[in-house]
Amino acid sequence: MDEALPDSSSTRDFSQLRRLIAFVKPYRHYAILGGVGVLAASGLGLVFPAIMGDLVGNALDESGTVADIDKTALFLVGIFLARSLFMALRIFSLAALGEGVVADVRVATYRHLLSMPIRFFDENKTGEITSRLTSDIAVVQGTVSTALATAAAQIITLVGAIVLIFRISGSLALSVMTFLPVAILVARVIGIRLRDTSTRFQDQIAEANGSAEEALTAIRVVKWFTNTGPQESRYTDAVMESYTVAKSRARLRAAMIPFVTFVGFGTLAFVLWRGGRMVLANEMDAGQLTAFLFYTLAIAGAIGTFTGLWGQLQEALGASKRIFELLDTPGEATDTSGSFVPPAVEGYVRFDDVHFSYSDRDIDVLEGVTLEAEPGEVVALVGPSGSGKSTLVSLLPRFYTPSSGTITIDGIDIAEWDLGALRSIMASVPQETQLFSGTIADNLRVGKPDAGDEELQSACIAAHADEFIRSFPDGYNTIIGERGVKLSGGQRQRVAIARALLNDPRILILDEATSSLDSESEIVVQQALEVLMKGRTTFVIAHRLSTIRNADKLVVLHNGRIQQVGTHAELIEQGGLYADLYRLQFATQAVAE
């Protein structure tokens, strides 16, 4: 996703610009006003040298009068005033246009991120992903907001000034134009390298952001294990690597801008030398030389400005490349054409000869799994770590797609379901409860944003959460902090259970939902889970003995294959893997209970 852009990608560069410009449509009224401002201000800027030439000519001409000079000076002030007003129109309109475009790009990028499949987030660091929304778009923002407008103004100035110097003196203009290709060629060559260097810089910043994101997200682990030193070194190394790339970028700028500036002012010196000789030879007058000189200054200024803009544009192309790479990565909505939305769901689930392997592994995590769950049945998945339990339930909401085999709900392949409809009939209570930093009410409404206060309360009462929530001074409006850190483990789990109840799922997934709780919290949460599971097809990744005993069916997985299926009593009587697991893993717990 972060491969370097090749030097021969001019077509892609313009394609990226066209894609950015496509975001202009909602703000085209600002574009029109800004265009008027650019044309008028740049055109009036081209009038100024001609008037200055007249002013000098009148001052040196013996037939000139004070009145002529006064009239010309007043006209010049009027030009400056009008130009300032049109510049204000240009600055405001194009800034509003640029900010609007960048805001839409930011929203489009975030919307697309939310549509990405789970495997995308498995394979990319969160910090690197958020770097697209922050540093990359910030680079594009500066270009769209100001650089493109400035470039348009400078193009008008450059073309107009070139035309006008040819009108004044074709021979002198031809001499001046010999210097222009040199500056353009140098800017082009160095600009390409600057673009690639800027892309590498953004990649390094993304890597540094990824390191910081990981450390800050797991800050308690870092503090517990006094790991601040290694984490600091890891981040510092990434930042210093970006600093090395930034110095390379600075060297390119240091080579390009002074050279082009030298060419511009060298051209100006040449005009003074050659033009002065032409005045002495009566081939042009002093007023014409003055106007020619100002137009040459305008050309040199435009070239110098273009040098900086070219570098900025190349940096923006590097950043926009990374943004559009993300936008071009297929999201979940394009993974399937399924559109089935059932009028009602019973909750009959069947896995039929399902195989699955992760893209970065050569071996199957699941091999030929065939399993069914009747509506309202509780199926416990048991097995050693790495046996495929969590992977199996991750296939149900289509977080991943089986390598082969089918999964059906009520007889319909889940690949044919509308993705939103499929996930709306499910809910999950994982071991690591994931809450947001808002209020308890906000977290409860994640699956049902329009839920009323009475619905929230009913769900929390059933989940044994209402009592502790009401004990807080702000009740359901209590701010719980990032990831719910202000709540205990048991409280977080009960909020998660209430959230699932509010969604009223037909299929429920419990991924070791009580394994990290103390005995007292487990009893309360287990009672809440029993309410939640009632009448729903439930898959339980088993850890606690009580959950296993109450299950209608136990499925024993080992190395991605189903080894045994039956009730607790049947499997104990059969012997084999489950009986071994029971003795090794659960016997001590049973005695304690």
Secondary structure by P-SEA (a helix, b strand, c coil): ccccccccaaaaaaaaaaaaaaacccaaaaaaaaaaaaaaaaaaaaaaaaaaaaaaaaaacccccaaaaaaaaaaaaaaaaaaaaaaaaaaaaaaaaaaaaaaaaaaaaaaaaaaccaaaaaacccccccccccaaaaaaaaaaacaaaaaaaaaaaaaaaaaaaaaacaaaaaaaacaaaaaaaaaaaaaaaaaaaaaaaaaaaaaaaaaaaaaaaaaaaaaaacaaaaaaaaaaaaaaaaaaaaaaaaaaaaacaaaaaaaaaaaaaaaaaaaaaaaaaccccaaaaaaaaaaaaaaaaaaaaaaaaaaaaaaaaaaaaaaaaaaaccccccccccccccccccbbbbbcbbbbbcccccccccccccccccccbbbbbbbcccccaaaaaaacccccccccccccccccccccccaaaaaaaccccccccccccccaaaaaacccccccaaaaaaaaaaaccaaaaaacccccccccccccccccaaaaaaaaaaaaaaacccbbbbccccccccaaaaaaaaaaaaaaacccbbbbccccaaaaaaccbbbbbccccccccccaaaaaaaccaaaaaaaaccaaaaaac
